[in-house]
Amino acid sequence: MSSRHFGMILVNKPKGMTSHDVVDEARQRLGIRKIGHAGTLDPMATGLLILLVGRATKLASRFVDLDKEYEATMLLGKKTDTCDAEGKVIEERPVNVTEEDIRRVFSQFVGEISQVPPMVSAIRYKGKRLYELARKGIVVERPPRKVKIHKLEIKRIAIPEVDFVVACSKGTYIRKLCEDIGDALGCGAYQSRLHRIRIGPFHIDEAVSVDQINESVIRPIYL
């Protein structure tokens, strides 16, 4: 395999494609089988996805461990079984909160927090992915995990919607963050939009569209 077939590609994943769909498209466009991604995005999410080409696939863990940054929107007043807009609404409550209430609660989620992973996630439980159990209607106890929220900045409040930017450590579920903030406000909430803008030093502004994937956009790795 030539040096041109070793490195990474920064892709702006569109809504509706799975991360694996993007990998498959890259394999077809490049004619290279050995391609993987370094950190998945849900199908409804958009934004930065790092593809690793050739021998670079062995470096995936070095990217997964990097901090992430997202632009997101949460919808107050409803909870879903997936914590996002893809799920079934399981609870509705009146939204009797003020802008001041929202800003106060947001400030409580900055720093190290404890987060229970959602059932619809890729975490393994006794050899099974949690989402596989969730599809069968099985709910299991998930121990809370410590994650770090480096930045949580509100961009717009138009109740019942709140737009915000969050920078966080690996393993943070933004949709669970939305649900937890909604619970703290007493009205519930779910994630209605998610756009990843940064992984470590790599920014969405450097990314290409899926249609632009070709040999010329394979970047060398200097990690």
RAVENMO-V14183 format. One line per field, one symbol per residue. psi: psi as a letter, one per 40 degrees, with the letter a starting at -180 (. if undefined). Layout:
psi->???
This chain:
psi->hiddfhaihhighiidiidddddddddddefhdghiighihideiiahhhhhhbeedeedddddeiiihihihihieiiieeeaeeihheihiiggiidddddddddeehahihhhiidgieiihfeiiddddddeehhihhiiihihhdhghhdhhgheihhihhhiiiehhdddddddddddeeeiiiheihhheihbehiddeiiideehideehiihe.
